[in-house]
Amino acid sequence: MDFLPDTSAFNPENAGKNFGEVFPEIQKEWEQERTNLVALLEKYGVEVLRPRKMTDNEKTSVGAFGASNFFVRDPFFTVGRYVIEGSMRFFHRRNEVLPVRPVLTAQTMDSDAVYVAVPRADTSEGFDSEAGPFLEGGDVLVYGKKVFVGNSGLASNEAGYLWLKNLLKHDGYEVTMVPLLPNVLHLDCAMSLVRDGLMIVAEKALLNGIPDTFADWDKIILEPETIQYLTINGLPINESTYIADPAFKDNVGVELEKRGIKVEYIDFHNSRGFGGSFRCSTQPLLRE
């Protein structure tokens, strides 16, 4: 849990309970953060589709591992015409795709989309097996025909990267693995593509440095220590508008505004406490 800024809620006495039962006021605040995000996205003409809630059966089917459904970024992702269900490393997240699957099915039916899923992770050597393949949406950054897949050991792994590389080569995509520090959950926690030619990045968190594709880009560089607070996990709505938490106004916000980016602020501190922010809370199906 080192990627989280505060793990005080995750103690043995709370095991087996729903978060809303233990912390009802925080639950209400967290749900309001989501409502505020939807309102802002719709203000900019974004059509928002929301997954259903998890059923009791889905919550209990993995037994003592528990279940979560905080962030829709990770259980699936899109690359061009491909809509891809991922393969989650943590057992408590392995059913997260189920509540969003009806949306994916409805949107891809009678379309030109190719709807596929990463193979189910191999557990033949035990629950802690590294075999995978593991591939999570937060690790996948798409820039035209170039796709970057993060690998810190906490989420996606090499087997997942190789599976995606083999799939996308048929459509001319170049897929590159980006090794990360071991306490970085996903690539999109360490690198954000704001617009063409501008990025926010914790350079020291990328073990092989910033990919050559972005060598000439303007960079807002932050320290790796900012990653666990989801400082970099903002959301570009378009080429001139970016959503950020007001907690980061003095570093990210000011630097973006210097570069002509309008920053829309939403307090997202409860969501960030669960390990994700604006980008983690969304996953685009189609951009026009």
C-alpha positions in Angstrom: 0.0 0.0 0.0 3.0 2.3 -0.3 1.5 4.1 -3.2 -1.2 5.6 -0.9 -0.6 8.8 1.0 -2.6 7.6 4.1 -3.4 4.0 5.0 -5.0 4.7 8.4 -8.5 3.4 7.2 -7.0 0.1 6.1 -6.6 -1.5 9.5 -7.6 -5.0 10.8 -10.6 -3.8 12.8 -12.3 -2.5 9.6 -11.7 -5.8 7.6 -14.8 -7.2 5.9 -16.8 -4.0 6.2 -18.0 -1.6 3.5 -16.2 1.7 3.6 -19.5 3.6 3.8 -20.5 1.7 6.9 -17.2 2.6 8.7 -16.9 6.2 7.4 -20.4 7.4 6.3 -19.5 11.1 6.1 -16.4 10.5 4.0 -18.5 8.3 1.7 -21.0 11.1 1.2 -18.2 13.6 0.5 -16.5 11.2 -1.9 -19.7 10.6 -3.9 -20.2 14.4 -4.1 -16.7 14.7 -5.6 -17.9 12.3 -8.4 -21.1 14.3 -8.9 -19.0 17.5 -9.2 -16.7 15.9 -11.8 -19.7 14.7 -13.9 -21.2 18.2 -13.9 -17.9 19.8 -15.0 -17.4 17.3 -17.8 -21.0 17.8 -19.1 -20.3 21.6 -19.0 -17.7 21.0 -21.7 -20.0 18.8 -23.8 -18.7 15.4 -22.6 -21.3 12.6 -22.7 -20.8 10.8 -19.4 -21.7 7.1 -19.1 -21.6 5.6 -15.6 -21.2 1.9 -14.7 -23.8 0.2 -12.5 -23.1 -0.5 -8.8 -21.4 -3.8 -7.9 -23.8 -6.5 -6.7 -23.4 -8.3 -3.4 -22.5 -11.4 -5.2 -19.7 -9.6 -7.1 -18.4 -8.2 -3.8 -18.2 -11.6 -2.1 -17.2 -13.9 -4.9 -13.5 -13.4 -4.3 -13.9 -14.2 -0.6 -11.5 -12.7 1.9 -9.8 -10.5 -0.7 -12.8 -8.1 -0.7 -13.8 -5.9 -3.6 -13.6 -2.3 -4.8 -15.1 -0.2 -7.6 -13.5 3.2 -7.1 -11.8 3.9 -10.5 -13.0 3.0 -14.0 -9.7 3.9 -15.6 -8.1 0.5 -14.9 -10.4 -2.4 -15.7 -10.6 -1.4 -19.4 -9.0 1.0 -21.9 -9.3 2.0 -25.6 -6.7 2.2 -28.3 -8.0 3.4 -31.6 -10.8 1.0 -32.6 -9.9 -1.5 -29.9 -11.9 -1.6 -26.6 -9.9 -3.9 -24.3 -10.9 -5.4 -21.0 -7.8 -5.4 -18.8 -6.4 -8.0 -16.3 -6.1 -6.6 -12.8 -3.2 -7.7 -10.5 -4.9 -7.1 -7.1 -7.6 -9.8 -6.3 -9.9 -7.2 -4.8 -10.1 -5.5 -8.2 -10.5 -8.4 -10.5 -14.3 -8.0 -10.7 -14.2 -4.2 -11.4 -14.9 -4.7 -15.1 -18.2 -6.3 -14.5 -20.2 -3.2 -13.6 -18.9 -1.3 -16.6 -19.3 -4.3 -19.1 -23.0 -3.4 -19.9 -21.8 0.0 -21.1 -19.0 -1.5 -23.2 -21.3 -4.0 -24.7 -24.0 -1.4 -25.6 -21.5 1.0 -27.1 -19.5 -1.5 -29.2 -22.5 -3.4 -30.5 -23.1 -2.7 -34.2 -20.0 -0.5 -34.4 -16.6 -0.8 -36.0 -15.0 -1.4 -32.6 -13.0 -4.5 -31.8 -14.0 -5.6 -28.3 -11.5 -8.0 -26.7 -10.2 -9.0 -23.3 -6.7 -9.7 -21.9 -6.4 -13.4 -21.0 -7.3 -14.3 -17.4 -4.3 -14.2 -15.1 -2.6 -17.5 -14.4 -2.8 -18.5 -10.7 -1.5 -22.1 -11.1 1.4 -21.3 -8.9 -0.7 -19.6 -6.2 -2.4 -16.3 -5.6 0.9 -14.3 -5.6 1.9 -15.6 -9.0 3.6 -13.1 -11.2 2.7 -14.9 -14.4 -0.2 -12.7 -15.3 -0.7 -11.4 -17.9 -1.5 -8.2 -16.0 -2.5 -5.1 -17.9 -4.3 -2.1 -16.4 -5.8 1.0 -18.0 -3.8 3.4 -15.8 -0.6 2.1 -17.2 -1.6 2.6 -20.9 -0.9 6.0 -22.5 -1.7 6.5 -26.1 -0.1 9.1 -28.4 -1.2 8.6 -31.9 0.2 5.3 -33.1 2.5 5.0 -30.1 1.4 3.3 -27.0 3.3 3.3 -23.7 2.8 0.7 -21.0 4.0 1.3 -17.4 5.5 -1.5 -15.3 6.3 -1.0 -11.6 5.5 -4.4 -10.3 2.2 -3.2 -8.7 0.0 -3.5 -11.8 0.8 -4.3 -15.4 3.7 -6.6 -16.1 5.8 -7.7 -19.0 3.4 -10.5 -20.1 0.6 -7.9 -20.3 2.8 -5.6 -22.3 3.8 -8.3 -24.8 0.2 -9.4 -25.2 -0.8 -5.8 -26.1 2.2 -5.4 -28.4 1.3 -8.5 -30.3 -2.4 -7.4 -30.6 -1.8 -3.9 -31.8 1.1 -4.7 -34.3 -1.6 -5.7 -36.8 -2.8 -2.1 -36.9 0.7 -0.6 -37.1 1.0 0.5 -33.4 4.4 0.8 -31.7 4.1 -0.4 -28.1 6.9 0.5 -25.6 7.2 -0.6 -22.0 8.1 2.1 -19.4 9.7 0.8 -16.2 8.7 2.7 -13.1 9.8 3.0 -9.5 8.3 0.2 -7.4 6.0 2.4 -5.4 4.3 4.0 -8.4 1.0 2.3 -9.1 0.4 3.3 -12.7 2.2 5.2 -15.5 -0.5 7.9 -15.5 0.4 8.8 -11.9 3.9 9.7 -13.1 3.3 11.2 -16.5 0.4 13.3 -18.0 0.1 14.4 -21.6 -1.6 17.7 -21.3 -1.7 18.6 -25.0 0.6 18.0 -28.0 4.0 19.3 -27.0 3.3 19.7 -23.3 3.5 17.2 -20.4 3.7 16.9 -16.7 6.1 14.3 -15.5 8.0 13.0 -12.5 11.2 12.2 -14.5 13.0 10.4 -11.7 10.1 7.9 -11.4 10.8 6.7 -15.0 13.7 4.2 -14.6 14.8 4.6 -18.3 14.0 8.3 -18.4 11.4 10.1 -20.5 10.6 8.2 -23.7 12.4 9.7 -26.7 9.0 10.5 -28.3 8.6 13.4 -25.9 12.3 14.6 -25.9 11.4 18.0 -27.4 8.2 18.6 -25.4 7.8 21.3 -22.9 7.9 19.6 -19.5 6.5 20.5 -16.1 8.8 18.4 -14.0 7.8 17.3 -10.4 9.6 15.2 -7.9 8.6 11.5 -7.3 7.4 12.3 -3.8 4.4 14.1 -5.3 3.1 11.0 -7.0 1.4 9.4 -4.0 -0.8 12.5 -3.7 -1.9 12.1 -7.3 -0.5 15.5 -8.3 0.1 14.4 -11.9 -3.2 12.5 -12.3 -5.2 15.5 -13.6 -7.4 15.3 -16.7 -7.1 17.2 -19.9 -10.6 17.8 -21.3 -9.3 19.4 -24.5 -6.2 21.1 -25.8 -6.7 24.2 -23.6 -8.5 22.9 -20.5 -7.2 20.7 -17.6 -8.9 19.5 -14.4 -6.8 19.6 -11.3 -7.2 19.6 -7.5 -6.9 23.0 -5.8 -4.2 21.4 -3.6 -1.9 21.6 -6.6 -2.6 25.1 -7.7 0.7 26.5 -6.6 2.8 24.0 -8.6 0.8 22.3 -11.4 -1.9 24.9 -11.8 0.3 28.0 -12.0 2.7 26.3 -14.5 -0.2 25.3 -16.7 -1.7 28.7 -16.7 1.6 30.2 -17.7 1.4 28.1 -20.8 -2.1 29.2 -21.7 -4.0 26.3 -20.2 -7.3 27.0 -18.4 -7.4 25.0 -15.2 -10.7 23.9 -13.7 -10.4 23.0 -10.0 -12.4 20.4 -8.1 -11.6 19.3 -4.5 -10.9 15.6 -4.9 -9.1 14.9 -1.7 -11.2 11.9 -0.7 -10.8 10.2 -4.1 -7.1 10.8 -3.9 -7.1 9.1 -0.6 -8.2 5.9 -2.3 -5.3 6.1 -4.7 -6.7 7.8 -7.8 -7.8 11.2 -9.0 -9.5 12.7 -12.1 -7.8 10.6 -14.8 -8.3 7.4 -12.7 -12.0 8.3 -12.4 -12.6 8.4 -16.1 -11.9 6.3 -19.2 -12.7 7.6 -22.7 -14.5 5.4 -25.1 -14.4 7.9 -28.0 -12.8 11.4 -28.5 -14.0 13.7 -31.3 
